[in-house]
Amino acid sequence: MCVVSIPEAITRLSTTNPGSPLAVFRTQSAHLVKAVFANTVVTQFWINQGHINYLESFHRDNLPVAERRFQDYFESMPRAT
């Protein structure tokens, strides 16, 4: 699992094959996400168990959906004051 910025995640997703999507998970920071191959045994376990930080799995063909989901995620995070 790697922690990347949202723009970097979008760049990675833009080259991800639909047969091997990336699962994306929230972090404590609004501008970072964790990305991991969605088809591994461990990742499938997390997804099937309803991991609290799981956002969704994405690939290049659903990139517009990913961008909207990332925007919603970013906007839902509390702002530092």
C-alpha positions, 0 to 999 in steps of 0.5 A: 500500500502506498500513500500518495497525493490525490493528483498522484493517485489520479495520474496512477489511475489514468494508466491502470488497466480495468482488469487490475484496478486500484482500491483507494482508502482514506487517510487522516489527511485530506490531500492524501489517499492510500492506493493498493491493487484491488485484486489481492486477497488482503485487499478483497478481504478489507473490501468485503469486510467493509473497511471504514476507510475504503473509498472505492476501486478505480481504473482508467475507464472510470477516472471521472468517477474517481475525480468526483469521489476524490473531490467529495472526500476532500470536501468532507474532511474537517478544515484546520483552524 
